[in-house]
Amino acid sequence: MGPVPSDYFVDPKTAMPDYDQLTTVYAGDKHLISIRIKEKSRICWQYMTDDDDIGFAIHFDPSFQANNLTEMEVVFPYIRLECTNVPISGHYVAEKAGNYIIEFDNYYSWFSAKQLRYNIEIEEL
């Protein structure tokens, strides 16, 4: 196996032309999104970075009072994927109503900030 030919790469501006959010996740930092969700709702996401990888997870806080992620239940396990050339997309069905925290993680990076484009949608089933 060799390198992937550059003509297979996706231009980030055309891969996600309708992204809802653009943010910078600085080195050593996380971007957290808190969403109140009804029972049996689907959380859908799509994201990509302008350069390199980023971590992603979803946490559940039924009490609405947790002060940090370690006090919450992880409902979508942490993944760290290269997402410069192809957007990452997926969904999770929330079995319980409550507060869900979507985590974009760049905590592991010492120097590199990440430009993050993302869409988060909630669908009631």
Secondary structure as the mmCIF struct_conf table of DSSP 4:
data_model
#
loop_
_struct_conf.conf_type_id
_struct_conf.id
_struct_conf.beg_label_comp_id
_struct_conf.beg_label_asym_id
_struct_conf.beg_label_seq_id
_struct_conf.end_label_comp_id
_struct_conf.end_label_asym_id
_struct_conf.end_label_seq_id
HELX_LH_PP_P HELX_LH_PP_P1 PRO A 3 PRO A 5
HELX_RH_3T_P HELX_RH_3T_P1 SER A 6 TYR A 8
HELX_RH_AL_P HELX_RH_AL_P1 PRO A 12 ALA A 15
BEND BEND1 MET A 16 MET A 16
TURN_TY1_P TURN_TY1_P1 PRO A 17 ASP A 18
BEND BEND2 ASP A 20 ASP A 20
STRN STRN1 GLN A 21 VAL A 25
TURN_TY1_P TURN_TY1_P2 ALA A 27 GLY A 28
STRN STRN2 LYS A 30 ILE A 37
TURN_TY1_P TURN_TY1_P3 GLU A 39 LYS A 40
STRN STRN3 SER A 41 THR A 49
BEND BEND3 ASP A 50 ASP A 52
STRN STRN4 ASP A 53 ASP A 61
TURN_TY1_P TURN_TY1_P4 PRO A 62 SER A 63
BEND BEND4 PHE A 64 PHE A 64
BEND BEND5 ASN A 67 ASN A 68
HELX_RH_3T_P HELX_RH_3T_P2 LEU A 69 GLU A 71
BEND BEND6 MET A 72 MET A 72
STRN STRN5 GLU A 73 GLU A 82
BEND BEND7 THR A 84 VAL A 86
STRN STRN6 ILE A 88 ALA A 94
BEND BEND8 GLU A 95 LYS A 96
STRN STRN7 GLY A 98 ASP A 105
TURN_TY1_P TURN_TY1_P5 TYR A 107 TYR A 108
BEND BEND9 TRP A 110 PHE A 111
STRN STRN8 LYS A 114 GLU A 124
#
